Amino acid sequence: MQAFQKRLMQFREKLSPLEVQVLDYILRHPEEVIRLSVEEMAKKIFVSTATISRTCRRIGFRGFQDFKYELSKNIAQAAQPPASPPSYLLSQHMERVKREMEKTLQSIDEEKIKRAAEYIEQSTHIELFGVGNSLPICVDAARKLMFSGKICHAREDWDELRSAANSLTEKDLAILVSYSGETLYMLEYAQILKSRKVKTVTITGTPHNRLQQEADLALHAHIVHCYFDDLDMCSRFPLSIILDFIIITYLNLKNNAGKERDR
């Protein structure tokens, strides 16, 4: 985070007084800024939204949203311990996995889990969207839902996923699973689904990501960054745990509804 702030400070002398005002507020209140819209921030520091957008472009970003994404990523990285190098003992990684499990369970929002289960119950067709390392989680969840009697798919081909997004309707449900919440394909699918008014649930492993901003319901797992050189060793099981909780809750709703009908 300090390196990111130093990088921003290098632009200070090149900015106008109003732009310096914007930059100084960002540097003093980074965690607040990632929660604000450009309009809210403009009101707080008494400048125009155009000034904020211009400042973001002057310091090397496409705009305010692009800057907020980079800022939130740096805040998240600063809050997490560095990934363990390969020379560390296995116990270090066992502790990492334990911490992920505990923090994910502690942050579970039961009301959101129940709402997601209700979405499944009310939907005609369910499509799970996941690419890369998130795909196996989606395939597993789709099998469970299919065996429970729901029409459900988890497709491997990215073009097929795009086609599926373009074919879903307001009666269907899309569940999007992504560790980062920033994968371009997933963001594209989310925008297609939103334009078609398809109800969406996102399950992501990093806070303050763009994918969850497109969702009707966003759930978050706790995942610690872990890379060996360029090899992604980040866990995906916290994402799977949340999906399992949603499916279990759905099955319980279905079972209770069946008992009511039998009375």
LOTI-303415 format. One line per field, with one value per residue: residue in three letters; x, y, z of N, C-alpha, C in turn. Coordinates in Angstrom, 1 decimal, m for minus. Layout:
N
aa	c(ALA,...) $
nxx	c(X,...) $
nyy	c(Y,...) $
nzz	c(Z,...) $
caxx	c(X,...) $
cayy	c(Y,...) $
cazz	c(Z,...) $
cxx	c(X,...) $
cyy	c(Y,...) $
czz	c(Z,...) $
END
This chain:
263
aa	c(MET,GLN,ALA,PHE,GLN,LYS,ARG,LEU,MET,GLN,PHE,ARG,GLU,LYS,LEU,SER,PRO,LEU,GLU,VAL,GLN,VAL,LEU,ASP,TYR,ILE,LEU,ARG,HIS,PRO,GLU,GLU,VAL,ILE,ARG,LEU,SER,VAL,GLU,GLU,MET,ALA,LYS,LYS,ILE,PHE,VAL,SER,THR,ALA,THR,ILE,SER,ARG,THR,CYS,ARG,ARG,ILE,GLY,PHE,ARG,GLY,PHE,GLN,ASP,PHE,LYS,TYR,GLU,LEU,SER,LYS,ASN,ILE,ALA,GLN,ALA,ALA,GLN,PRO,PRO,ALA,SER,PRO,PRO,SER,TYR,LEU,LEU,SER,GLN,HIS,MET,GLU,ARG,VAL,LYS,ARG,GLU,MET,GLU,LYS,THR,LEU,GLN,SER,ILE,ASP,GLU,GLU,LYS,ILE,LYS,ARG,ALA,ALA,GLU,TYR,ILE,GLU,GLN,SER,THR,HIS,ILE,GLU,LEU,PHE,GLY,VAL,GLY,ASN,SER,LEU,PRO,ILE,CYS,VAL,ASP,ALA,ALA,ARG,LYS,LEU,MET,PHE,SER,GLY,LYS,ILE,CYS,HIS,ALA,ARG,GLU,ASP,TRP,ASP,GLU,LEU,ARG,SER,ALA,ALA,ASN,SER,LEU,THR,GLU,LYS,ASP,LEU,ALA,ILE,LEU,VAL,SER,TYR,SER,GLY,GLU,THR,LEU,TYR,MET,LEU,GLU,TYR,ALA,GLN,ILE,LEU,LYS,SER,ARG,LYS,VAL,LYS,THR,VAL,THR,ILE,THR,GLY,THR,PRO,HIS,ASN,ARG,LEU,GLN,GLN,GLU,ALA,ASP,LEU,ALA,LEU,HIS,ALA,HIS,ILE,VAL,HIS,CYS,TYR,PHE,ASP,ASP,LEU,ASP,MET,CYS,SER,ARG,PHE,PRO,LEU,SER,ILE,ILE,LEU,ASP,PHE,ILE,ILE,ILE,THR,TYR,LEU,ASN,LEU,LYS,ASN,ASN,ALA,GLY,LYS,GLU,ARG,ASP,ARG) $
nxx	c(0.8,2.0,3.8,2.1,0.9,3.1,3.6,1.4,1.8,3.9,2.7,1.7,2.8,2.2,m0.4,m3.5,m4.6,m7.3,m7.3,m5.2,m6.4,m8.3,m6.6,m5.2,m7.3,m7.9,m5.5,m5.5,m7.9,m8.2,m9.7,m12.3,m12.8,m13.0,m15.5,m17.2,m19.3,m18.6,m20.2,m20.9,m18.3,m17.6,m19.4,m18.5,m16.0,m16.3,m16.0,m16.3,m17.8,m16.5,m13.9,m12.9,m12.9,m11.1,m8.8,m8.2,m7.6,m5.3,m3.5,m2.9,m5.0,m8.0,m10.4,m12.6,m13.7,m11.9,m9.7,m10.6,m10.8,m8.1,m7.1,m8.6,m7.7,m5.0,m5.3,m6.5,m4.5,m2.5,m3.7,m3.5,m1.5,1.8,2.2,3.2,6.4,7.8,9.7,8.7,7.4,4.9,3.1,2.7,1.0,m1.2,m2.1,m2.9,m5.0,m6.7,m7.3,m8.6,m11.0,m12.1,m12.5,m14.2,m16.5,m17.2,m18.0,m20.3,m23.5,m26.5,m29.0,m28.6,m27.8,m30.2,m31.8,m30.6,m31.1,m33.8,m34.1,m33.2,m35.2,m37.4,m36.7,m36.8,m34.7,m31.3,m28.1,m24.7,m21.9,m18.5,m15.0,m11.7,m10.0,m12.3,m14.3,m14.5,m15.8,m18.3,m19.3,m19.5,m21.5,m23.6,m24.2,m25.2,m27.5,m28.9,m29.4,m31.1,m33.4,m33.6,m33.3,m30.2,m27.1,m23.5,m21.2,m18.3,m17.0,m16.1,m17.4,m19.8,m20.8,m21.2,m23.3,m25.2,m25.7,m26.9,m29.3,m30.8,m33.6,m35.9,m37.1,m35.2,m32.1,m28.8,m25.7,m22.7,m19.4,m16.3,m12.9,m11.4,m13.3,m12.9,m12.4,m12.4,m14.1,m16.1,m17.1,m18.2,m20.2,m21.8,m22.7,m24.2,m26.2,m27.4,m28.5,m30.5,m32.2,m31.9,m31.9,m29.2,m26.6,m23.6,m20.5,m17.7,m14.1,m12.6,m12.7,m14.7,m15.0,m15.6,m17.4,m19.3,m20.7,m22.5,m24.4,m27.6,m27.5,m24.9,m22.3,m19.6,m16.4,m13.6,m10.4,m7.0,m4.3,m2.1,0.6,3.0,5.7,4.5,2.4,m0.9,m1.9,m4.0,m6.7,m9.9,m11.8,m13.3,m15.2,m16.6,m17.7,m19.6,m21.4,m22.3,m23.7,m25.8,m27.1,m27.9,m29.6,m31.6,m32.5,m33.6,m35.7,m37.2,m37.9,m39.5,m41.6,m42.7,m43.7,m45.7,m47.5,m48.3,m49.9) $
nyy	c(m1.2,1.2,1.6,2.0,4.4,6.1,6.2,7.5,10.0,11.1,12.4,14.7,17.3,18.0,18.5,20.4,22.9,22.1,19.4,18.5,18.7,16.6,14.4,14.5,14.0,11.3,10.0,10.4,9.2,6.4,3.9,4.8,6.0,3.9,3.0,4.9,6.5,8.4,10.6,10.9,11.3,13.7,15.5,15.4,16.6,18.9,19.4,19.1,16.2,15.8,16.9,15.0,12.7,13.6,14.0,11.3,10.3,11.9,10.8,8.4,6.5,5.1,6.2,7.0,4.6,2.7,3.5,3.1,0.3,m0.5,0.8,m0.6,m3.1,m2.9,m2.1,m4.5,m6.3,m5.2,m5.7,m8.4,m11.2,m11.9,m14.2,m17.6,m18.7,m21.4,m22.7,m22.7,m24.5,m27.2,m26.8,m24.0,m23.6,m25.1,m23.6,m21.3,m22.3,m23.1,m20.6,m19.4,m21.0,m20.5,m17.6,m17.4,m18.8,m17.3,m15.0,m15.6,m14.8,m15.5,m14.7,m13.9,m16.3,m17.7,m16.2,m16.6,m19.4,m19.3,m18.0,m20.0,m21.9,m20.5,m20.3,m21.2,m22.3,m22.9,m21.5,m22.0,m20.0,m20.1,m19.8,m21.1,m22.0,m21.9,m23.3,m26.2,m26.1,m25.1,m27.1,m29.2,m28.2,m27.9,m30.5,m31.5,m29.9,m30.7,m33.4,m33.0,m32.4,m30.0,m28.0,m27.5,m26.1,m26.2,m24.8,m25.5,m24.3,m21.1,m19.5,m20.9,m20.2,m17.5,m17.6,m18.9,m17.0,m15.1,m16.4,m16.7,m15.9,m13.6,m15.4,m17.2,m18.1,m17.0,m18.0,m16.8,m17.5,m16.6,m16.1,m13.7,m11.8,m10.1,m11.0,m10.7,m12.0,m13.0,m10.6,m9.6,m11.5,m11.0,m8.5,m8.9,m10.6,m8.8,m6.9,m8.5,m8.8,m10.9,m12.7,m12.5,m14.1,m13.6,m15.2,m14.5,m14.2,m12.1,m8.8,m5.9,m6.0,m5.7,m7.5,m8.2,m5.9,m6.0,m7.7,m9.1,m10.3,m10.6,m12.6,m13.4,m15.0,m15.8,m15.7,m16.3,m14.8,m16.8,m17.6,m19.4,m18.4,m17.9,m19.5,m20.2,m20.9,m20.4,m21.1,m22.6,m23.7,m22.2,m20.9,m23.0,m24.0,m22.1,m22.3,m24.9,m24.5,m22.9,m24.7,m26.7,m25.3,m24.7,m27.3,m27.9,m26.0,m26.9,m29.5,m28.8,m27.5,m29.6,m31.1,m29.4,m29.4,m32.1,m32.1) $
nzz	c(0.0,0.8,m1.3,m3.4,m2.6,m2.6,m5.3,m6.3,m5.1,m6.6,m8.7,m7.7,m7.9,m10.5,m10.7,m10.7,m8.3,m7.4,m8.2,m6.6,m4.2,m4.4,m4.7,m2.2,m0.4,m1.1,m0.4,2.4,3.2,2.2,2.6,3.0,0.5,m1.4,m0.9,m1.7,m4.2,m7.2,m7.2,m4.5,m3.3,m4.6,m3.3,m0.7,m0.8,m2.0,m4.8,m8.4,m10.1,m12.5,m12.0,m10.2,m11.9,m13.9,m12.3,m11.7,m14.2,m14.7,m13.0,m14.0,m14.6,m16.0,m15.2,m12.4,m11.4,m12.3,m10.9,m8.3,m8.2,m8.4,m6.1,m4.0,m4.4,m3.6,m0.9,0.1,m0.3,1.4,3.8,4.2,5.1,3.7,0.9,1.6,0.9,m1.1,0.6,3.1,5.9,5.8,7.8,7.8,5.7,6.3,8.4,7.0,5.5,7.5,8.6,6.5,6.4,9.0,8.9,6.7,7.6,9.8,8.6,7.3,6.0,7.0,6.2,3.5,2.4,2.7,1.0,m1.5,m1.7,m2.0,m4.4,m6.1,m5.7,m6.8,m9.5,m12.9,m14.5,m13.9,m14.2,m13.9,m13.7,m14.2,m14.6,m15.5,m12.5,m11.0,m12.3,m11.7,m9.2,m9.9,m11.6,m9.8,m8.1,m9.9,m10.6,m8.2,m7.9,m10.1,m9.6,m7.6,m8.9,m10.2,m13.2,m14.4,m15.3,m15.9,m17.8,m19.8,m22.0,m23.0,m24.9,m25.1,m22.6,m22.9,m24.8,m23.3,m21.4,m23.0,m23.5,m21.3,m19.1,m17.4,m15.6,m14.9,m13.1,m12.5,m11.3,m10.4,m10.0,m8.8,m8.0,m8.0,m8.9,m10.9,m13.4,m16.9,m18.7,m17.0,m16.0,m18.4,m19.0,m16.8,m17.3,m19.6,m18.6,m16.7,m18.5,m19.6,m17.5,m15.8,m12.8,m10.5,m8.6,m7.0,m6.0,m4.5,m3.9,m3.1,m1.6,m2.4,m5.3,m8.9,m10.0,m8.1,m7.9,m10.0,m9.3,m8.1,m5.6,m3.5,m2.3,m0.1,0.2,2.3,1.2,1.2,m0.5,m2.4,m4.1,m6.0,m7.5,m10.6,m10.3,m9.4,m6.3,m4.7,m2.5,m3.4,m2.0,0.0,m1.5,m2.6,m0.2,0.5,m1.7,m1.2,1.2,0.4,m1.4,0.4,2.1,0.2,m0.4,2.0,2.1,m0.1,0.8,3.1,1.8,0.4,2.4,3.4,1.3,1.4,3.6) $
caxx	c(0.0,2.9,4.4,1.0,0.7,4.2,3.4,0.4,2.4,4.8,2.0,1.2,3.3,1.7,m1.8,m4.0,m5.0,m8.4,m6.8,m4.4,m7.4,m8.8,m5.5,m4.9,m8.4,m7.7,m4.4,m5.8,m9.0,m8.3,m10.7,m13.6,m12.9,m13.4,m16.9,m18.0,m19.5,m18.0,m21.0,m20.7,m17.0,m17.7,m20.1,m17.7,m14.8,m16.8,m15.5,m17.2,m17.4,m15.5,m12.6,m12.4,m12.5,m9.9,m7.6,m7.9,m6.9,m4.0,m2.5,m2.7,m6.1,m9.1,m11.4,m12.7,m14.0,m10.7,m8.8,m11.1,m10.4,m6.7,m6.9,m9.1,m6.7,m3.8,m5.8,m6.7,m3.1,m1.8,m4.3,m3.3,m0.1,2.4,2.1,4.3,7.3,7.8,10.5,8.1,6.9,3.5,2.2,2.3,m0.1,m2.3,m2.6,m3.5,m6.3,m7.6,m7.7,m9.7,m12.2,m12.7,m13.0,m15.4,m17.6,m17.5,m18.6,m21.5,m24.7,m27.6,m30.1,m28.2,m27.8,m31.6,m32.3,m30.0,m31.8,m35.2,m33.9,m33.1,m36.5,m38.3,m36.2,m37.0,m33.4,m30.1,m26.9,m23.6,m20.8,m17.2,m14.0,m10.5,m10.1,m13.6,m15.2,m14.9,m16.8,m19.6,m19.7,m20.0,m22.8,m24.7,m24.6,m26.0,m28.8,m29.6,m29.9,m32.3,m34.5,m33.5,m32.6,m29.1,m25.9,m22.2,m20.6,m16.8,m16.6,m16.4,m18.4,m21.0,m21.3,m21.8,m24.5,m26.1,m26.1,m27.8,m30.5,m31.6,m34.7,m36.2,m37.5,m34.0,m31.1,m27.4,m24.8,m21.4,m18.4,m15.0,m12.0,m11.1,m14.4,m12.4,m12.1,m13.1,m15.2,m17.1,m17.7,m18.9,m21.4,m22.7,m23.4,m25.3,m27.3,m28.1,m29.3,m31.6,m32.9,m31.8,m31.5,m27.9,m25.9,m22.2,m19.8,m16.3,m13.1,m11.9,m13.7,m14.7,m14.7,m16.6,m18.5,m20.4,m21.5,m23.5,m25.3,m28.7,m27.1,m23.4,m21.7,m18.1,m15.6,m12.3,m9.3,m5.7,m3.4,m1.0,1.2,4.4,6.1,3.3,1.4,m2.0,m2.2,m5.1,m7.8,m11.2,m12.8,m14.3,m16.3,m17.4,m18.5,m20.8,m22.3,m22.9,m24.7,m26.9,m27.8,m28.5,m30.7,m32.6,m33.1,m34.5,m36.9,m37.9,m38.5,m40.6,m42.7,m43.3,m44.5,m46.9,m48.4,m48.9,m50.9) $
cayy	c(0.0,2.4,1.8,2.6,5.8,6.9,6.3,8.6,11.3,11.6,13.2,15.8,18.6,18.2,18.6,21.7,22.9,21.2,18.0,18.2,18.5,15.3,13.4,14.5,13.3,9.9,9.5,10.4,8.3,5.4,2.9,5.4,6.3,2.7,2.8,6.1,6.8,9.6,11.7,11.1,11.9,15.1,16.3,15.5,17.5,20.2,19.6,18.5,14.8,15.9,17.1,13.7,11.8,14.1,13.7,9.9,10.2,12.5,9.9,7.1,5.6,5.4,7.0,6.8,3.2,2.0,3.9,2.5,m1.1,m0.6,1.1,m1.6,m4.3,m2.6,m2.2,m5.9,m6.9,m4.7,m6.3,m9.9,m11.6,m12.3,m15.6,m18.3,m19.2,m22.9,m23.2,m22.8,m25.8,m27.4,m26.2,m22.6,m23.6,m25.6,m22.5,m20.5,m23.0,m23.0,m19.2,m19.1,m21.6,m19.8,m16.3,m17.6,m19.2,m16.2,m13.9,m16.1,m14.0,m16.5,m14.2,m13.9,m17.7,m18.1,m15.5,m17.3,m20.6,m18.9,m17.7,m21.3,m22.5,m19.8,m20.2,m22.3,m22.9,m22.3,m21.6,m21.6,m19.4,m20.1,m20.1,m21.5,m22.8,m21.8,m24.1,m27.4,m25.8,m24.9,m28.4,m30.0,m27.6,m28.1,m31.9,m31.6,m29.3,m31.5,m34.6,m32.6,m32.1,m28.7,m27.9,m26.7,m26.4,m25.5,m25.1,m25.3,m23.4,m19.7,m19.0,m21.4,m19.4,m16.3,m18.0,m19.2,m15.7,m14.4,m17.1,m16.8,m14.9,m13.2,m16.6,m18.0,m17.6,m17.2,m18.0,m16.5,m17.9,m16.0,m15.8,m12.3,m10.9,m9.1,m11.7,m9.9,m12.8,m13.0,m9.2,m9.5,m12.4,m10.3,m7.3,m9.5,m11.0,m7.6,m6.3,m9.3,m8.8,m12.2,m12.6,m13.0,m14.3,m13.8,m15.7,m14.1,m14.4,m10.8,m7.7,m4.7,m6.3,m5.2,m8.5,m8.2,m4.7,m6.2,m8.8,m8.9,m10.7,m10.9,m13.3,m13.2,m15.9,m15.3,m16.4,m15.6,m14.9,m17.7,m17.8,m19.8,m17.7,m17.5,m20.6,m19.8,m21.9,m19.9,m22.1,m22.3,m24.4,m21.4,m20.6,m24.3,m24.1,m21.2,m22.9,m26.0,m24.0,m22.5,m25.9,m27.4,m24.5,m24.9,m28.6,m27.8,m25.3,m27.8,m30.5,m28.2,m27.2,m30.9,m31.5,m28.6,m29.9,m33.4,m32.0) $
cazz	c(0.0,0.8,m2.6,m4.2,m2.2,m3.1,m6.8,m6.5,m4.7,m7.6,m9.6,m7.0,m8.4,m11.9,m10.6,m10.3,m6.8,m7.1,m8.3,m5.4,m3.1,m4.6,m4.4,m0.8,0.3,m1.4,0.4,3.8,3.5,1.1,2.8,2.7,m0.9,m2.1,m0.6,m2.2,m5.6,m7.6,m6.8,m3.0,m3.0,m5.0,m2.3,0.5,m0.9,m2.7,m6.2,m9.4,m10.5,m13.6,m11.4,m9.7,m13.0,m14.5,m11.5,m11.8,m15.5,m14.6,m12.2,m14.7,m14.6,m17.0,m14.6,m11.0,m11.1,m12.6,m9.8,m7.1,m8.3,m8.0,m4.7,m3.2,m4.5,m2.8,0.5,0.4,m0.2,2.6,5.0,4.2,5.2,2.4,0.6,2.0,m0.2,m1.1,1.6,4.4,6.3,5.5,8.8,7.5,4.7,7.1,9.2,6.1,5.1,8.7,8.8,5.5,6.8,10.1,8.6,5.8,8.4,10.7,7.8,6.6,6.3,6.8,5.4,2.1,2.0,2.5,m0.2,m2.6,m1.8,m2.5,m5.8,m6.7,m5.6,m7.7,m10.8,m13.9,m15.0,m13.2,m15.0,m13.0,m14.5,m13.6,m15.6,m14.8,m11.3,m10.4,m13.0,m11.0,m8.1,m10.5,m12.1,m8.7,m7.6,m10.9,m10.5,m7.0,m8.1,m11.2,m8.9,m6.7,m9.7,m10.9,m14.5,m14.1,m16.2,m15.7,m19.1,m19.8,m23.1,m22.7,m25.9,m24.6,m21.4,m23.4,m25.5,m22.2,m20.8,m23.9,m23.7,m20.0,m19.0,m16.0,m14.8,m14.6,m12.2,m12.8,m10.2,m10.9,m9.0,m9.2,m6.9,m8.0,m9.2,m11.9,m14.7,m17.9,m19.2,m16.0,m16.1,m19.7,m18.8,m15.8,m18.0,m20.5,m17.7,m16.2,m19.6,m19.8,m16.3,m15.2,m11.4,m10.4,m7.4,m7.1,m4.9,m4.8,m2.8,m2.7,m1.3,m3.3,m6.7,m9.8,m10.3,m7.1,m8.1,m11.0,m8.8,m7.2,m4.3,m3.5,m1.1,m0.1,1.0,2.7,0.6,1.3,m1.7,m2.3,m5.4,m6.1,m8.7,m11.4,m10.1,m8.5,m5.3,m3.8,m2.3,m3.9,m1.2,0.7,m2.5,m2.6,1.1,0.4,m2.6,m0.5,2.2,m0.4,m1.9,1.6,2.5,m0.9,m0.3,3.2,1.7,m0.9,1.7,3.9,0.9,0.1,3.6,3.5,0.2,1.8,4.7) $
cxx	c(0.9,3.5,3.4,0.9,1.9,4.1,2.5,1.0,3.3,4.1,1.5,1.6,2.7,0.2,m2.2,m4.4,m6.2,m8.1,m6.0,m5.3,m8.0,m7.8,m5.3,m6.0,m8.2,m6.6,m4.7,m6.9,m9.2,m9.5,m12.1,m13.8,m13.5,m14.9,m17.8,m18.2,m18.8,m18.8,m20.9,m19.4,m17.0,m18.3,m19.3,m16.6,m15.1,m16.1,m16.5,m16.8,m16.4,m14.1,m12.0,m12.0,m11.2,m8.6,m7.2,m7.1,m5.5,m3.0,m2.4,m3.8,m7.2,m10.2,m11.5,m12.9,m12.7,m9.7,m9.2,m10.7,m9.0,m6.4,m7.4,m8.2,m5.5,m4.2,m5.9,m5.4,m2.4,m2.4,m4.0,m1.8,0.5,2.3,3.3,5.1,7.4,8.7,9.9,7.5,5.4,2.6,1.8,1.1,m1.4,m2.9,m3.4,m4.9,m7.3,m8.1,m8.8,m11.0,m12.9,m13.3,m14.2,m16.6,m18.1,m18.3,m19.9,m22.7,m25.9,m28.7,m29.8,m28.2,m29.3,m32.2,m31.8,m30.8,m33.2,m35.1,m33.9,m34.5,m37.5,m37.9,m36.5,m35.7,m32.3,m28.9,m25.7,m22.4,m19.5,m16.1,m12.7,m10.7,m11.4,m14.6,m15.5,m15.9,m18.2,m20.2,m20.2,m21.4,m23.9,m25.1,m25.5,m27.4,m29.6,m30.2,m31.0,m33.5,m34.6,m32.8,m31.5,m27.9,m24.7,m21.4,m19.1,m16.4,m17.0,m17.4,m19.8,m21.6,m21.9,m23.1,m25.6,m26.6,m27.1,m29.2,m31.4,m32.6,m34.9,m36.7,m36.4,m33.1,m29.7,m26.6,m23.4,m20.3,m17.0,m14.2,m11.8,m12.3,m14.0,m12.1,m13.0,m14.2,m16.3,m17.9,m18.6,m20.3,m22.4,m23.4,m24.5,m26.5,m28.1,m29.0,m30.5,m32.5,m33.0,m31.3,m30.1,m27.4,m24.5,m21.6,m18.3,m15.4,m12.3,m12.9,m13.6,m14.4,m15.8,m17.7,m19.6,m21.3,m22.6,m24.5,m26.5,m28.4,m25.7,m23.0,m20.2,m17.5,m14.3,m11.2,m8.0,m4.9,m2.3,m0.5,2.6,4.9,4.8,2.1,0.4,m2.3,m3.3,m6.2,m9.1,m12.3,m13.7,m15.5,m17.2,m18.3,m19.8,m21.9,m23.1,m24.0,m25.9,m27.8,m28.5,m29.7,m31.9,m33.3,m34.0,m35.8,m37.8,m38.6,m39.6,m41.8,m43.4,m44.2,m45.7,m47.9,m49.1,m49.9,m52.3) $
cyy	c(1.3,2.7,2.5,4.1,6.7,7.1,7.5,10.0,11.9,12.5,14.5,17.2,19.0,18.5,20.1,21.7,22.1,19.8,17.6,17.9,17.1,14.2,13.3,13.8,11.8,9.3,9.5,9.4,7.2,4.4,3.5,5.6,5.1,2.4,3.9,6.0,8.1,10.8,12.0,11.7,13.4,16.0,16.5,16.5,18.8,20.5,18.9,17.0,14.8,16.1,15.8,12.8,12.3,13.8,12.2,9.6,10.7,11.7,8.5,6.1,6.0,6.3,6.6,5.4,2.4,2.3,3.2,1.0,m1.3,m0.3,0.0,m2.9,m4.1,m2.6,m3.6,m6.6,m6.5,m5.4,m7.8,m10.2,m12.1,m13.8,m16.4,m18.9,m20.7,m23.5,m23.3,m24.2,m25.9,m26.8,m24.8,m22.6,m24.2,m24.5,m21.5,m21.0,m22.9,m21.6,m18.9,m19.7,m20.8,m18.4,m16.4,m17.9,m18.1,m15.1,m14.3,m15.3,m15.0,m16.0,m14.2,m15.4,m18.2,m17.5,m16.2,m18.7,m20.4,m18.6,m19.0,m21.9,m21.8,m19.8,m21.4,m23.1,m22.1,m22.5,m21.1,m21.1,m19.4,m20.5,m20.4,m22.3,m22.8,m22.8,m25.4,m27.3,m25.7,m26.3,m29.2,m29.5,m27.9,m29.6,m32.1,m31.1,m30.1,m32.8,m34.3,m32.3,m30.8,m28.8,m27.0,m27.1,m25.6,m25.8,m24.7,m24.3,m22.0,m19.1,m19.6,m20.7,m18.1,m16.5,m18.3,m17.9,m15.0,m15.1,m17.1,m15.7,m14.5,m14.3,m17.4,m17.4,m17.9,m17.0,m17.8,m16.7,m17.4,m15.7,m14.3,m11.3,m9.9,m9.7,m11.1,m10.7,m12.8,m11.7,m9.1,m10.3,m11.6,m9.2,m7.8,m9.9,m9.9,m7.0,m7.1,m9.5,m10.2,m12.0,m13.2,m13.1,m14.4,m14.3,m15.4,m14.2,m13.2,m9.7,m6.6,m5.0,m5.8,m6.2,m8.4,m6.9,m4.9,m7.2,m8.3,m9.3,m11.2,m11.5,m13.4,m14.3,m15.3,m16.2,m15.6,m15.9,m15.9,m18.1,m18.4,m19.4,m17.3,m18.6,m20.2,m21.0,m21.4,m20.9,m21.6,m22.9,m23.5,m21.0,m21.8,m24.4,m23.3,m21.8,m24.1,m25.6,m23.5,m23.7,m26.6,m26.6,m24.6,m26.2,m28.7,m27.1,m26.2,m28.9,m30.0,m27.9,m28.5,m31.3,m30.7,m29.1,m31.2,m33.3,m31.8) $
czz	c(0.0,m0.6,m3.5,m3.9,m2.7,m4.6,m7.1,m6.2,m5.7,m8.6,m9.0,m7.6,m9.8,m11.9,m10.3,m8.9,m6.5,m7.2,m7.2,m4.2,m3.2,m4.2,m2.9,0.0,0.1,m0.5,1.9,4.2,2.5,1.4,2.7,1.3,m1.7,m1.9,m1.2,m3.7,m5.9,m7.2,m5.3,m2.7,m3.4,m4.0,m1.1,0.4,m1.7,m4.0,m7.1,m9.6,m11.6,m13.1,m10.9,m10.8,m13.7,m13.7,m11.6,m13.1,m15.4,m13.9,m12.8,m14.8,m15.6,m16.5,m13.1,m10.6,m11.3,m11.4,m8.5,m7.0,m7.8,m6.6,m3.7,m3.2,m3.6,m1.3,0.9,0.6,1.0,3.9,5.2,4.4,3.9,2.2,1.1,0.9,m0.1,0.0,3.0,4.7,5.9,6.5,8.5,6.6,5.4,7.9,8.2,5.7,6.3,8.9,7.7,5.9,8.0,9.7,7.6,6.7,9.3,9.9,7.1,7.0,6.0,6.0,3.9,1.6,1.8,1.3,m1.5,m2.9,m2.4,m4.0,m6.6,m6.8,m6.6,m9.1,m11.7,m14.2,m14.3,m14.0,m14.0,m14.0,m13.7,m14.6,m14.8,m13.6,m10.6,m11.1,m12.3,m9.9,m8.7,m11.1,m11.0,m8.2,m8.6,m10.9,m9.3,m7.2,m9.2,m10.5,m8.0,m7.5,m10.4,m12.2,m14.3,m15.0,m15.7,m16.9,m19.0,m20.8,m22.8,m23.7,m25.6,m23.5,m21.9,m24.1,m24.4,m21.6,m21.7,m24.1,m22.4,m20.0,m17.6,m15.1,m14.4,m13.5,m12.7,m11.5,m10.7,m9.8,m9.5,m8.0,m6.8,m8.1,m10.2,m13.2,m15.8,m18.5,m18.3,m15.9,m17.3,m19.5,m17.8,m16.4,m18.9,m19.7,m17.1,m17.3,m19.9,m18.6,m15.6,m13.7,m11.2,m9.0,m7.7,m5.8,m5.2,m3.6,m2.5,m2.5,m2.3,m4.7,m7.6,m10.1,m9.4,m7.2,m9.2,m10.5,m8.1,m5.8,m4.4,m2.2,m1.3,0.7,1.3,2.1,0.7,0.0,m1.4,m3.7,m5.2,m7.4,m9.5,m11.2,m9.1,m7.6,m4.3,m3.7,m3.0,m3.0,m0.4,m0.2,m2.6,m1.4,1.0,m0.5,m2.0,0.5,1.5,m0.9,m0.7,2.0,1.5,m0.7,1.0,2.9,0.8,m0.1,2.5,3.0,0.5,1.2,3.7,2.5,0.7,2.9,4.2) $
END
